[in-house]
Amino acid sequence: MTQRSVVVTGASTGIGRATVVELVSAGFQVFATIRREADAESLRQQFPELVTPVIMDLLDEASVRAAGDVVNSAGPLFGLVNNAGAALPGPLETIPIEVFRRQIEINLTAQLLVTQVMLPALHRSAEQLGDARIIMIGSIGGRLSGPILGGYGAAKHGLVGLSSSLRAELAPFNIKVLLIEPGAIATPIWDRGRAAGDELQSGASQINARYADQIEASKKMTKRLAESGPDPSVPAKVILDALQNNNPPPRQVVGREAKVLAAMVRVLPFRTLYRLTAARRR
């Protein structure tokens, strides 16, 4: 079988890095996008033959288009794993609108931009092999959102709709669009998000005092996620299976807690769900 190539965004840490490891072990050629040259050098040293690091910043359209040029010039692309993202906490009443906008840009708008620039190579794979795949890394937060992570939840809900429309549009061209929704995975995204939240709160207004209990509860939750969630290799193995399975499910939830929450969303009335997710006053 001809060696197949896959793009993995956000490959420096967490799910992205673990996915690169799984793909290399399975014999895929990987284009791994990162934002820093130091991360590129780390990938070169660890995977000197099967990984091509590509510098790309989701907030820099020119760098995204340049990354697309690199991939398209290399030939057909079998898979795109849209993994890179950010979680920036804050109460929706007080979160700076530019921070909210940044989350939507990174977690939703840029996911479409990356897909657009990689699609020429994906179409070539679909035409030659009869198959190509786009894997969107969503979140259980795209099914049920709670306090303080409203911007992240809004973007992940949007990603569900984006994936659904892409799936419908690309179906005639043999390009599968798959949505993988992890729950609490132990990755640096939570540490970075908590640090960003602390920075936002350091200059907080009096209004933010109303949300002190919610903010503290959110910090404790994200600390727990960073320390005790499943290893990133868990969703990485699901991603690998989605690329190798002849008939992968279009939407998969990953992790025990996430599966429980997904089941609740399916069966519980909205009133009950709203009561369960509502913050409490102390």
N, C-alpha and C positions, 0 to 999 in steps of 0.2 A: 504494500500500500504506500502511496506517495505520502511523504511526511507532511503533516498538516500544521498550519501556523495559527496562533491565537494571540490576540491582544488582551492584556490584563492591565487595567488602569489602577492607579494607587497601589503599586506593587512594592513599596518600600517596607511596609509593616503589615501586621494583622492578616485579614482574610486575603488581601492581594498577594502578599509574600507567600503565604501558605499555599495559595492556588498555583503560583509559579512552581513551587516545589512539586506539587502533585502532577502538574502538566509535564514538567521535565522528566519525572519518573516514568510517565506514560509515553515518552518519546515525541511530544509535541515541540515544535519550534515556537518560542514565545517572544513577543514584543512586550516588554514590561515598561509601563510609563511611570516615571517618578518626577519629583520636582527639583531634586538636588543632585549635583554631580557626585557628591559623596555616596549617595544611595546607588547611583549608576555604577560606580567603581566597585561597590560591595557586590552587586549582582554579577559584574564581569568576573570577579574573583571566584565567586561561588559557582557560577554556571558559565564557564568560558566558551562553551560551544553552542548550547541550545537557547541562550537568552540574549536578546538584543535590547539593551536599555534605551529608552527614548525619553528625553526631557520634555515634560508637558505640564502645564499649569491650567487647570480648568477655568480659572478666572482670566486667562490670557488667550483670547481667540486666535491670535496669530500663532501661538505655540501649539494650539490644538490642530490648526490647519497644517502646520509644518510637520507634526507627528503623522497626520493623515498622508502627507506626501511621502514620508519615509515608508510607511506600510504599503501604500498603493504601488510604489515603485518596485516593491519586492515580489509582487505577484499575487495570486489568489489568497484570500484570508478565509479560513474555515470558521473561526470563532472570534467574537468580541465579548469580553467580560467587563461590563461597566460597573466597576467596584468602588472607585474613588468617591469619597464623600466627607461630610463634616457635620457634627452635632454641636450647635451653639445654643446653650440654654438661656432662658430668661422669660419672665412673665410677659404675655402678649400685650398687656397694658403699657408696659414700660420699655420693652426691648427696643433699642435704637432701630429705626426702620432700615438703615443701611445694613445692619447685622441680619435682620430678617431677610432682606433682599439678597444678601450674600448666600444665605442658606438655600434659597430657592434657585439661585444661579448655579451653585455648585451641585446640588443634589437633584436638580430637575432640568433646568435649561441646558446646562453643559452636557448632561447625559444625551440629550438629543443632538447637540452639536458634534460630539464625539462619534455618535452613530452615523450622522450624515457624512462626515469626512471619511469614515471607514467603509461605507456602503459600496463604493465602486469595487473594492477588492473583495467584499463579501459576495457581490453579484457574480464576480468572475468564478469564485468557488462554486456557487450554486449552479452556474451554467456548466462548469466542467465536471463537477462531482454529483450534481443533483442535490446538494445539501450545503447549508451554511447556518450558523447559529449566532444569535445575539442573546446574551444572558445579562439581565438587569438585576443588580443586587439591591433589593428593596429592604423592607424591615417589617417586623410585626407591628411597628408603629404606623404602617400604612393600612392597617386594619382597625386599630384601636389606639387613640391618642389620649395621653393624660396631661397633667399640669407641667409647666415649665419647659417642655420640649415641643411647644406648639409649632415653631418654625420647621423643625425637623419632621414632625408628623405631617405638616401640610405638604412638604416636598415629597415625602414618601407616599402619601395618598395620591399626589399628582403623578408620581411615577407609575402607579397602578394603571391610571387612565392612559398615560403615554404608552405603556407597554401593550395595553389592550388594542389601541388603535394601530400601533406599529405591527402587531401580530396579524391583524386583519388585512392591512395594506400589503404586507410582504408575503403573505401566504401563497399567492399565485406564482411567486418567483423562487419557491423552495428555500426560503430563509425563515427558519423558526425563531420566534421571539419568546424567551422563557424568563419568568420572574421568580427569583429565589428570595425568600423572606426569612432571614435569620432572626432569632430572638436575642437573648443576652449572650453575646460572644465576648470573651476576654480579649479585647483589642485596645490599642492606645487611643482610639477615637474617644473613649469615655474620659481618659485622663486629660486629653487635649480640650475636650468640651468643658470639663470641670474647671480647668485653668482659665478658659475663656470666660466662663460664667463668673468666676471670682473677679476677673478684671472688670467686667461690666458692672458688678455690684459695688466695686470699690468707689465708684463715683455716683452711686444710686441716689435717687430723689427720695423724698419722704414717702411717696406713693409706694416705693418698693418695700417699705417696712410692713405693709399689709401682707406681703407675700413671703415674709421671713421664714415662716414655718414650712411653706411649700418648697422654698429654695433649699432649706436645710435637708428636707426629706429627699429632694432630688439629688443633692450631693451625696447623701448616704447611699442612695440607690445606685448611682453611677460608680461609686467606689466599690460597692459590692459586685457590680457587673464586671468591673475591670479586674477584680481579684479572683472571682469564683465562677465566672461564666465558662461555658465550654470552650475548649481550645479552638483557635481559628482553623485548624486542620479539619474540624467537623464539617463546616460549610464548604471548605475547599474540596473535600471528597464528593460532596453533593454536586458541586460545579463540574468536577471531572466527569462524574456519571452523566450529567446533563449533556456533556459534549460527546460522550461515547455511546450513550443509549440510542438505539435506532428510533425509538418513539418516546422521548422524554416527556414527563408531565409539563404542561405549560406554566404551572404555578405550584411552588413547593414551599412549605414552612419548615424551618430547620430549628431544632432544639425542643426539649421537652416542655419548657415553660411557654414557648411560642405556640406549640401545638395545642396546649390547654387554652390559651387565650383565643386562638383561632376558632376552636370548638365553641367557646363561649359566645363569640361574635356571631357564629352561625345559628345558635339555638336560643340565646337569651333575648328577651324583648329590649328595645332601645332604652326604655325607662330604667330597667335593671342595670344595663351597661353603664348608663350615665351616673346612676347612684354609686356604682362600684368604682368609677374613675374619678368622681368628684373629690376635690380636696376638702379637708375638714378644718374647721376653726378650733383652736385650742383655748 
